[in-house]
Amino acid sequence: MPQESSHRVVVIVDENSNPFELGCATEVFGLHRPEIGGHLYDFRLCSPQPHTAMRDGFFTLTGVTDLGATDTADTLIVPNRPNVEVPRRPEVLDAIRRAHARGARLVGFCSGAFTLAEAGVLDGRRATAHWQWADDFRTRFPAVHLEPDVLFVDDGDILTSAGSAAALDLGLHLVRRDHGAEIANSVSRRLVFAAHRDGGQRQFVERPVPDLPDESLAPVLAWAQHHLDTPLTVTSLAARAAVSPATLHRRFQAQLGTTPLAWLTGERVTLARRLIELGERRFDVVARRTGLGTAANLRALMRRETGLTPSDYRRRFSSAPAE
C-alpha cells in the first residue's frame, strides 16, 4: 500500500479550459483512495486569476492558488481549450518554461499539446493531439513530430494525449509508470474504465460498431486472457474466433488498432508485472505463468515495455518484503 505521496501534481486552469479533462485529472491524481492506502499524489489546482470562467461559461472556478504553485510541481498539467487559435497568457507560458527547465514532467491533454508547443518545449519532440486539429497543429508547429493517430505519446518528461477520453488513458499510464500495474488496475476499476489501452492504439477505429454481433473480439479476448500460460498463437486465436488469421488481423486493426501478436504480448507483460508486484520472486515462474517462455524473454520484453528489468521492477513496485 502506498504512503501519502510527496509527488506533487499541479494543474493549470485557464480561461475557457475544458471541464472534462480537469475532471479526469482530479479523478485520477487527486482523490483519496482508502482501498490502496490514501492519496497517490499531492494534487493542486492553480490559475493565473482569482476567477476563471470555464469552457463556454458553464461555471466559474474560484478558490484555487495562483501560478506560484507551478514552481513546486513534479508533474505539471497544462491548460487546454476548444479554441486553439487564442494565444495563451504569457505568464502561463513562462510558468511552463520554468517547470520544464528545472526538470518537471509536463502533461498536455487534448489541445494541451498546443499550449506546450506555444511554450516552445515541444520543438524536436514527439507529441499527439486530437485528430481534428492535426493539420492545424502541423502548420503552426512544424518542428514538433506529431503522431496524430495514437491515443497518447510518452516522450519521457513530456506526455500528450488525444481527445477527451484519452486523458484517462494517459492518466492511468502515468499511475502505472509511477506506482505499478496493480495500483493502476485498482484505479481503473474505480473508474469502471479499461485498465490499459496502449498509447499506440488508434484514436478512432474504422468501424466503431461491428456490422454483425459475432464479429466482436470480446469473447476471444476474454478467453485468451484466461489462457496466457498456454502457447497461444495468432492461428489458435483465429481458430477460437472461427475465422481465418487474415480476418482476425483485420478485426484487431479495425476494433483495437493493433495486431493480435502485439495485443497478446502486451497482455502477457501486464500479467507479468502484476505477478512481480504481488511478490512472485522466481522469474522463470513468472515467464511460465504468463506464456513468455523463458526468463530471458521476460527480461527483454519487460525492458522494452517498461524500461526496467524484472529485478528493477520488483525493487520499485513489489509489495513483498525484501529478502
C-alpha positions in Angstrom: 0.0 0.0 0.0 1.4 3.4 -0.9 2.1 6.0 1.8 0.8 9.6 1.3 2.7 10.7 -1.8 5.2 13.6 -1.9 5.0 13.7 -5.7 3.1 16.9 -6.5 0.8 17.2 -9.5 -0.3 20.7 -10.3 -3.0 21.5 -12.9 -3.1 25.0 -14.5 -6.7 26.0 -15.1 -7.0 29.0 -17.5 -9.9 30.8 -19.1 -12.2 28.5 -21.2 -10.5 25.4 -20.0 -12.3 22.1 -20.7 -14.1 20.8 -17.6 -13.8 17.1 -18.8 -10.0 16.9 -18.8 -9.9 18.8 -15.5 -12.3 16.2 -14.1 -10.1 13.4 -15.4 -7.0 14.9 -13.8 -8.8 15.3 -10.5 -10.3 11.8 -10.6 -7.0 10.0 -11.4 -4.5 12.1 -9.4 -6.4 14.0 -6.8 -8.8 11.6 -4.9 -8.2 9.9 -1.6 -8.2 6.2 -2.2 -8.7 4.2 1.0 -8.6 0.9 -0.8 -4.9 1.5 -1.6 -3.8 3.4 1.4 -4.5 7.1 0.7 -3.6 9.7 -1.9 -1.3 8.7 -4.8 -0.3 12.3 -5.4 -0.1 15.7 -3.7 -2.6 17.3 -6.0 -3.2 21.1 -6.5 -5.1 23.4 -8.9 -3.9 26.8 -9.8 -4.9 29.6 -12.1 -3.5 33.0 -13.3 -6.5 34.8 -12.0 -8.8 34.5 -8.9 -12.0 33.8 -11.0 -11.6 31.5 -14.1 -14.5 31.1 -16.5 -14.5 27.5 -17.8 -15.5 26.4 -21.3 -18.5 28.3 -22.8 -19.1 29.9 -19.4 -20.6 26.8 -17.9 -19.2 27.7 -14.5 -16.6 29.8 -12.8 -13.7 28.3 -10.8 -12.6 30.1 -7.7 -10.7 29.4 -4.5 -7.6 27.9 -6.1 -4.0 29.1 -5.7 -2.0 31.2 -8.1 0.7 30.3 -10.7 3.3 30.2 -7.9 2.2 26.6 -7.3 3.8 25.6 -10.6 7.2 26.2 -9.2 6.9 23.3 -6.9 5.2 20.9 -9.3 6.8 17.5 -10.0 4.2 17.0 -12.7 2.6 20.0 -14.4 -0.6 19.5 -16.4 -1.1 22.4 -18.8 -4.4 24.0 -19.8 -6.4 23.1 -22.9 -9.5 24.7 -24.5 -11.5 24.3 -27.7 -10.3 27.5 -29.4 -6.7 26.7 -30.2 -6.3 29.9 -32.1 -6.3 32.1 -29.0 -2.8 32.6 -27.6 -2.1 31.6 -24.1 -1.3 34.2 -21.4 2.5 35.0 -21.3 2.6 34.2 -17.6 1.2 30.7 -18.2 3.8 30.0 -20.9 6.5 31.3 -18.7 5.4 29.0 -15.8 5.5 26.1 -18.2 9.0 27.0 -19.4 10.3 27.4 -15.8 8.9 24.0 -14.9 10.5 22.3 -17.9 13.8 24.0 -17.2 14.0 22.6 -13.7 13.0 19.0 -14.9 9.3 18.8 -14.0 7.2 16.3 -16.0 4.8 18.1 -18.4 1.4 16.7 -19.5 -1.0 18.0 -22.1 -4.4 16.6 -22.5 -6.2 17.0 -25.9 -5.5 20.6 -27.1 -2.9 21.0 -24.3 -0.3 20.0 -26.9 -0.9 23.4 -28.5 -0.1 25.1 -25.1 3.1 23.1 -24.8 4.1 23.9 -28.4 3.3 27.5 -27.9 5.7 27.5 -24.9 8.4 26.1 -27.1 9.1 23.0 -25.1 7.9 20.6 -27.9 10.4 21.5 -30.6 12.1 18.4 -31.9 9.9 16.2 -29.6 7.1 13.7 -30.2 3.5 14.6 -29.4 -0.1 13.9 -30.2 -3.3 15.9 -30.1 -7.0 15.5 -31.1 -7.1 14.2 -34.7 -9.3 17.1 -35.9 -6.6 19.6 -35.2 -3.7 17.6 -36.8 -3.4 19.7 -39.9 -3.6 23.0 -38.0 -1.0 21.8 -35.5 1.5 20.7 -38.2 1.1 24.1 -40.0 1.7 26.1 -36.8 4.4 23.9 -35.2 6.4 22.2 -37.9 9.3 21.5 -35.5 7.1 19.1 -33.5 6.9 15.4 -34.6 3.1 15.0 -34.4 1.7 11.5 -34.2 -2.0 12.1 -34.9 -3.3 8.5 -35.0 -2.4 7.4 -31.4 -4.1 7.8 -28.0 -1.1 9.3 -26.3 2.6 9.8 -26.6 5.1 9.2 -23.7 8.2 11.1 -24.7 9.8 10.8 -21.3 9.4 14.1 -19.5 6.7 15.4 -21.8 3.5 13.4 -22.4 0.5 14.3 -24.6 -2.9 12.7 -25.2 -5.5 12.8 -27.9 -9.1 13.9 -27.5 -11.2 13.8 -24.3 -11.3 10.2 -23.1 -7.7 9.6 -24.0 -6.9 11.8 -21.0 -7.9 8.9 -18.8 -5.7 6.5 -20.8 -2.7 8.8 -20.3 -3.6 9.4 -16.6 -3.7 5.7 -15.9 -0.4 5.2 -17.9 1.2 7.7 -15.5 -0.2 5.9 -12.5 1.2 2.7 -13.9 4.5 4.2 -14.5 4.7 5.8 -11.1 3.1 3.1 -8.9 2.9 -0.1 -10.9 0.3 -2.1 -12.8 -1.6 -3.4 -9.7 -2.4 0.1 -8.3 -3.2 1.3 -11.8 -5.7 -1.6 -12.2 -7.3 -0.6 -8.8 -7.7 3.0 -10.0 -9.2 1.8 -13.3 -11.7 -0.5 -11.5 -12.9 2.5 -9.5 -13.2 4.4 -12.8 -15.0 1.5 -14.5 -12.5 2.1 -17.3 -10.2 -0.1 -19.3 -7.1 -0.8 -17.2 -4.8 -0.5 -20.2 -5.2 0.8 -23.7 -1.8 1.1 -25.3 -0.7 4.6 -26.3 -0.1 3.4 -29.9 -3.8 2.4 -30.3 -5.7 4.4 -32.8 -7.7 7.5 -31.7 -10.7 6.2 -33.6 -11.5 3.0 -35.4 -12.7 2.5 -39.0 -15.7 0.5 -37.8 -16.6 1.5 -34.3 -19.7 -0.7 -34.3 -19.2 -4.2 -35.9 -21.7 -5.0 -38.7 -22.6 -8.2 -37.0 -22.7 -9.0 -33.3 -20.5 -12.1 -33.7 -17.7 -10.0 -35.2 -16.9 -8.6 -31.7 -13.5 -9.6 -30.4 -14.7 -9.6 -26.8 -15.2 -13.4 -26.4 -11.8 -14.3 -27.9 -10.0 -11.6 -25.9 -11.6 -12.8 -22.6 -10.7 -16.4 -23.5 -7.1 -15.5 -24.3 -6.7 -13.6 -21.0 -7.5 -16.7 -19.1 -5.1 -18.9 -21.1 -2.0 -16.7 -21.2 0.1 -19.5 -19.7 -0.6 -21.6 -22.8 1.3 -21.4 -26.1 -1.2 -19.1 -27.8 -0.6 -18.1 -31.4 -2.4 -16.0 -34.0 -3.5 -19.2 -35.6 -5.0 -20.5 -32.3 -6.8 -17.2 -31.6 -8.2 -17.3 -35.1 -9.4 -20.8 -34.6 -11.1 -19.8 -31.3 -12.8 -17.0 -33.1 -13.7 -19.3 -36.0 -12.1 -17.0 -38.6 -9.0 -17.1 -40.7 -5.8 -15.5 -39.4 -6.2 -12.8 -42.1 -9.7 -12.0 -40.9 -8.5 -11.9 -37.3 -5.8 -9.4 -38.2 -8.4 -7.1 -39.9 -10.7 -7.3 -36.9 -7.9 -6.4 -34.5 -6.9 -3.5 -36.6 -10.5 -2.3 -37.0 -11.6 -2.8 -33.4 -8.4 -2.3 -31.4 -6.0 -0.6 -33.8 -3.2 -3.1 -33.1 -2.2 -6.6 -34.2 -3.1 -9.9 -32.5 0.6 -10.6 -31.6 1.2 -7.1 -30.2 -2.0 -7.3 -28.1 -1.1 -10.8 -26.8 2.5 -9.7 -25.9 1.1 -6.6 -24.1 -1.4 -8.7 -22.0 1.4 -11.2 -21.1 3.7 -8.4 -19.9 0.9 -6.8 -17.9 0.3 -10.1 -16.2 4.0 -10.4 -15.5 4.1 -7.0 -13.9 1.2 -7.9 -11.6 2.7 -11.2 -10.6 6.0 -9.4 -9.7 4.2 -6.7 -7.8 2.3 -9.3 -5.8 5.5 -10.9 -4.7 6.5 -13.7 -7.1 10.3 -13.6 -7.0 11.0 -16.5 -9.4 11.3 -15.0 -12.8 11.2 -18.4 -14.5 7.8 -19.0 -12.9 6.6 -15.6 -14.0 7.7 -16.3 -17.5 6.0 -19.7 -17.5 2.7 -18.4 -16.0 2.5 -15.6 -18.5 3.4 -17.6 -21.6 6.6 -15.6 -22.1 8.5 -18.9 -22.0 11.9 -18.0 -20.5 13.3 -15.6 -18.0 15.5 -14.1 -20.8 12.4 -13.4 -22.9 10.7 -11.9 -19.9 13.7 -9.7 -19.2 13.8 -8.5 -22.8 10.1 -7.7 -23.1 9.9 -6.1 -19.6 12.8 -3.8 -20.5 11.1 -2.9 -23.8 7.7 -2.2 -22.3 8.7 -0.6 -19.0 12.3 0.5 -19.3 13.1 -1.7 -16.3 14.5 -5.2 -15.9 12.3 -7.6 -13.8 14.7 -7.2 -10.9 14.5 -3.4 -11.1 10.7 -3.5 -11.5 10.4 -5.8 -8.4 12.6 -3.4 -6.3 10.4 -0.4 -7.3 6.9 -1.9 -7.2 6.7 -5.2 -5.3 4.6 -5.2 -2.2 6.5 -8.2 -0.8 9.2 -7.6 1.8 12.8 -7.5 0.7 14.9 -10.6 1.3 
